[in-house]
Amino acid sequence: MLRIRLQRHGSTHHPVYRIVVCESTSRRDGRFVEIIGSYEPSARGKSLPLTVNLERVDYWTKCGAQPSDTARSLIKKARKAATAETPAA
């Protein structure tokens, strides 16, 4: 079964997370199928705190991938930000 979840990277006290599609049996920072985004909770300057490829999220959810609770909330935030950026015609 495929899952959409976070992998922790970065240094001590400065985490950077990748949003990945992986098998549910793989380790947290182990093997993955595809990287579909990133999340940096303590982003400063010009770096974006959250980037998600929503087209790939839709594709993988149609293929049966289940997002974790945290990934689900980040995807929801990304969708909200994407609709706020796009002006209504």
N, C-alpha and C positions, 0 to 999 in steps of 0.2 A: 504494500500500500504506500502510495506517495504522500508526502507531507510537505507543506510550505512552512519553513521555520527559520530561526535565526542561528547564525554561527558567530561566535565571539572571536574577534581579532583585536589588534591594538595592544597597547602596553598596560601595565598595572595602573589602576585608577584613571585610565583613559580608554574606555572600550570603544570599539568600532564594530558594528554588526553587519553581516551580509545576510540578505534575505535569499534563501536558496530553496530549491526543490530537491528533495532527497527521499530515499527509502526510509520508512519509519524505523527499520531495524539498525540503521547506521548510527554511529556515534555523533555527538553534538557537533564536533568540529571535523567530522570524518568525510567520507565520500559523498558527493552530491551530483545531481544531474545537470543543473543549470543555476547560475546566479541571476536573480531577477531584480535585485535592488540592494540598497545599502541604507544603514541608519547610523547616524552619529549623534548620540544624545547630548554631548557637550560641544556641539559645533560652534565655532567662532569665526569671525571674519567673513570671507566670501564663500566658504564651504557650505553646502546645503545639508541640513540635518537629515533629510529623508528624500531618497530617490527610489522610485518603484516603476518598473515597466508594467503598466496595467494591462497592456495587450497580452503579455506573456502570462500574467496572473490569470486572466480570463481563459486563456488556452489551457493552462494546467488544471484549473478547477473543472473545466469541461472534461478533461481527461480523467478526473476523479481524485485529484490531489486535495487533501484536507488541510487548511491552514491551522497552525497552532493559535491559541488565544491571543498571544502577543502579536503574531504576524497578522491575524485578522484585524486587530485594532489599528495597526500601522497601515494596512491596505485601505481601511476605511478612511483614515486621515489623508492618505494620498489621493483617494477619489474625491474627497471634499475639497482639497487644495486644487485639484485639476479642474473641477467645475467652477471654482471661484476665479481661476485664471482665465477661463474661456468666457468671453462676453456673450450674452444671449443676443441672437440676431433678430 
